[in-house]
Amino acid sequence: MSEEDKEEKVGWSHYVILIITGICAIALGRLFGFLGIGAAVIGWFSYDYSKKKIGMLGGILIGITAGLAVYGLASVGLLLMLD
């Protein structure tokens, strides 16, 4: 399968995950401020990159993990700065 066929094969699932990520980013932004939006953006880029390498399910798991890690590290950093 050529590269063009793979790019054309991107179907509705890619857009569904993008919409779900956007909704979660808005919800996290409302609940936790800009840290939630930043974590969702980092998670999306991690998903998008790893999906090409290991598949959709692995990409989703890596995206969620990266988003939670970024959020956790940023939260700890802010708490340490306030101390």
N, C-alpha and C positions, 0 to 999 in steps of 0.2 A: 504494500500500500504506500503510495507516495505521500509526501508532506501535504500537498494540496488536498488530497482525499481526507486526511486526518483533520485538517482545519475545517473542511466543510462538514465533517461528521459531528461537530459540536452541536448538540441538539438542545432541547428544552431544559434538560437537567442542569446545564451550566447556568442558565438564566434563573431557574428556580432557586439554586443555591445562592446566586447573587442577590436575589430579592430577600431571601431569608436572612442573609448576612446584613443587608441594609436595615431590615426591620429590627434585628437584634442590636445593631449599632445604635439605632435611634432609641430603643428601650434602655440600653446600657448608658447611653448619654444622658437620658432623662433621670435615671436612677443614680448614677455614679459620676456624672460629669464627663469631661473630655477624656479621661483615662479610658472609659469604656469604648468610646469611639475610636481612639487610637489602637486599642487592643483588637477591635474588630477589623480595622484596616490591616494591621500586621497579620492577623489570622487569615484574612482574605488573600493577601499576597503569598503567604506560606502555602495555603491550599492551592492556589493557582500554579505555583512553581512545582510543588510536589506531585500534583495531579498528573502532570506530564511525565514524571519519572516513575511513579509507582502505582498510579491508578486513582480512581475517584474515592474509594473508601479510605485508603491510606492518606490521601490528600485531605479529606475531611478531618480525620483524626489528628493529623499533624497541624492543620489550621486551628482546630480547637485548642490543642495543647499549646501552640505558640501564642495564641491570644490570651489564654489564661496565664501563661508564664509572664508575658509582657505586663499584663494588668497587675499581677502579684508583685513583680519587681518594682513597678512604678509606685504602687501603694506603699511598699516597704520603704522605698526611697523618700517618698513624701513624709511618711511618719518619722523617719530618722532626721529629716531636715527640720521638722517642727520641734523636735526634742531638744 
